[in-house]
């Protein structure tokens, strides 16, 4: 149905705001950052909307938080690409890290591709919210079935042991009741602690992503300032004074501005002398 699509350079000039608007409008979501699509579920649903029936949506995990769960989503996406003969390799190891630039670039490619199919016209019969809700219900139903089977197995195994004598039945029931209540409370506490740990990890991951994002920008500026043609230009020297400042408590902006002003004054004086 679809052959490999060569990406036009213009596809990569689409800004993140335009990408987020495209995703939110089509899938009825409320994403505020491109890295929120790092789980791969959004990409799977975009392909599901573009090629109805091709994506096994019941396998897509919209609640994916761990890298393992995210990788499973991207495996589904890559399988869809292979099925449609789309010549696009998914850089899973980079996307699951949630780095904004990597995810933005992939989403830019995805938008360009989806827009190339049927002129980018949306499928009016596709309801993204109901589609996600159905996936969630299917997943919960399967989990409930597994839990029910596990509970039945445990009850069956517990009933196959020695039978309690009549005069010990009441005490045994009370013991089981207290034990069950204790296990429930412990389970709830573990769940609460696990959620707290997950939230803290998510917060740390977000901070690390932001750090990497801005560090990459600073590194690009540093490389630019080290270019031989501009390395000794006053502006480059001033910028490097800020980048290489040792004291983290004090800003080097004032020193850089003084150096820049002195250089500009020297250039003006030189021009006046030559005139």
N, C-alpha and C positions, 0 to 999 in steps of 0.2 A: 504493500500500500504506500509506504513512504520510503523513498530512497534517502541516501545521506544528504544532508543540507549543509551547504557551505555557509559559514557565518560571515556576514558582512561586518566590516569594521564599525559601521554605525550602530550595530547592536550594543556595543560596549560603551556607548556614550549615553545610554539610558540611565538616568540617575536613580538612586535608591528610593526616593520618594515616589517616582513614577512606578518603580517595580512594586513597592508596597501597595500603592493604589490599585495596580493591576491585580495583585493577589487578593486583596481584601474585597474588591468589587466582584470578582469572579467567584470566589469561594465563600463569600460572606463571613470573612474573618476580621480580626482587629489587630493585626500585627503592627508593631511600632518600630521593629528593627529587623533587618534582613536575616540576622543570625538566629532569629526565632524559628526560621524555616530549616534549621540545620538538621533536624531529625529525618528529613526526606519524605515525610508524610504529605507535605504540601505539594511537592513535586509529583508524587504518585497520583494525587487527586487531580492535578492539572492534566496529567496524561489520561486519567480516567474520564475527564470532561471532554478532552479532545478526541479520544478514541474509546467511546463507550464499550464496555465489555472486555477490553483488552487487559485491564489491570485487575488482578485478583484482590479487590479491595478488602475482602474479609481477612486478609493476611497483614494488611497495613496497620501499624500500631501508631495511633495519633497521640498516645500518652508516652511515647518513647522518651526516656530521660538518660539512660545509660548508653554508652557507645555501642555496646552489644546490640541493644534493641534498635538503635539508629542504623547500624550496619545491615540488619535484616531488612529494613525498609529500602535501603539503597540496593540491596541484592534484588529485590522485587523490581525496582526501577530499571536496573541494568538488564534484567531478564526481558522487560517490556521493550527496551531499546533494541535488544538483540532480535526479538520477535518481529519488530517493525522494520528491522534492518536499518536502524538509525546508527550511523557511524559516529558515536560519541562515547568516549570512555569516562566513566564517573570516578572522579578522584575522591573516593570515599574517605580515605585516611585524613585528608585535609578538610573535607566538609564537616565531618563529625566533630572536629575541634571547635567549630562555631566561629571561626575567624570571619569577620565581616566582609573583607575583600574577596576571599575565596567564594563565599556563599553568594555575594553580589554578582560576581562574574558568571557563576553557574546559572543563577536566576535570569541574568541578562540573556544568556544563550537560550534558556528554556522559553523565555518570552518571544524571542526572535523565531524560534522553531514553531511554537504554537500559533503565532501570528501568520506563519507561512502556510498553515493548514486551513483550507476553506476561507482564506482571507482574514483569519482571526475572528470570524463570526462565532459568537457564543452559542452553545447549544441551549435553546430556550426551554427545552423539556428537562434539563438537568437541574436537580435541586441539591446543591452541595451540602446543605445542612441535614436534610433527610438522609443523604448518602452516608454522611459521617455517623449519624444517629443509628442507622441500621448496622454499620460496622461495629459500633460500640455495643449494641444489643447482642449481636452475634458473638462477640468476644465474651461478654458477661455471661451469656447463656452457656457457652462452652466451659467457662470457669465454674459456673454453678453445677454443671453436670459432673465435672471432675471432682469437685468438693463433695457432692452427694455420693458418688461412687466410693470415694476415699472414706467417708463417714460410714457407709454401709459395710465396707470391708473391715474397718476397725471394730465395728459393733459385732460383726460375725466372728472375728478372731477372738474378741473378748468373751463371747458366749460359748466358745468351744473348750474352755478350760474346766477346771473342777467346779462342781455345783456346790453352792453354799448351803449349809444346813439351815433349817427353818429358824433356829434360835439365833442365828447370826445374820439373817437377811436384813433386818432393820438397821443394824449398825453398819453393815456394808453399804446400804443405800445412802446413809447419812455421810459416810466417808467419801463415797463417789461424788455426792452432791457438793460437799465442801471442796474436794479436790478439783472438780470441774470448774467451780466458781473461781478458785485460785488460779487455775490455768487461764481462764478467760481474762481475769484482771491482769495477769502477767503478759498475756498476749496483747492486750490493749496498751499496756505500758511500752512494750517492745515496739508496737506499731507507731506510737506517738514519738518515741525516741528515734526510730528509723526515719520518720517523716522530717523530724528536726534536723537530723544529719543530712538528709537529702537536700533540704532547703539551704543548709549552710554550704554544702558542696556546690549547689547551683549558684549561690552568691559569690563564692570564691572563683568559680569558673567564669562568671560574668566579669569580675574584676580583672582576671587574668586576660580575658579576651580584649577588654578595653586597654589594658596595659600593652599588650602585643600590638594592637591597632595603632596606638600613638607612638610606640617605639619604632614601628616600621616607618611612620612618617618622618620621625626625627632622623632615622638612618638614611632615608632618601635625601633629606636636606643636607646631611653631612656629606654624602657621596657627591651631590651637586656642587657643594662648596669646595670639594677637593679636586674638581676638574681643573686640569692645568691652565686652561684659558681664563678661568675666573678665580683661581685659588688665592691670588694676591690682591684681588679687587677689594676695595675698602668694605663693601657690604658683606662679602664673604668672610673677611677677617672678623668683622663685628659679630656676625652670626656664630662663628666658631668660638668666639669668646664666651658666648652664652652657652653653647653646647658643652664646652669643656670646663666650665666653672666648677671648682672643687667644693666650695662651701655651699651645702644644700640649704642652709638657713637664710642666706642672703642672695638676692638676685644680681645677676651680672649685667642687667639691662642698662643701668646707668653708665657702667664702664664702657659698654659697647657703644652707647650713644655718644659718649665723650670722644671715643676713638674715631667714630664716624664723622662727627663734627670737625675734629682736628684735620682729618684727611680732606674733607670738603673745603675747609678754609685754606689748607695748603694748596689744593688744586686751583682755587680761585686766585690766590696770591700769585701762583705760577703763571696763570693765564694773563693776569694784569701785567706781570713783568714782561712776558713775551709780547704783549700788545704795545 
